Amino acid sequence: MPVNQVLEMVNEALKIALLISAPMLLTALVVGILISLFQSVTQIQEMTLTFIPKILATFFALSLTLPWMLETIMDYFLRLFDSIPRMVN
């Protein structure tokens, strides 16, 4: 198998992993920033205040984007499995 083909497969896999993880990570980031702003404005310095809203928001983002994630992964694996016969020389 040529090196260029392997690099292309790895590059595409990394792009898919980034795309799939982005909704949950961005949701947790935004919620974390909003809670930090709230804590700094109200001067409430409770460390455990951030966990429950982040978990709930991440779960909500996962439940909204799960069909898209599964479709993206399925498309990638179907393309990968279809390309297996062309990889073998």
BELURLIN-V255989 format. One record per run of one state. SS is the DSSP state (H for helix, E for strand, C for the rest). FROM is the first residue (numbers start at 0). LEN is the number of residues. If there is no record, write none. Layout:
SS,FROM,LEN  SS,FROM,LEN
This chain:
C,0,2  H,2,40  C,42,6  H,48,34  C,82,1  H,83,4  C,87,2
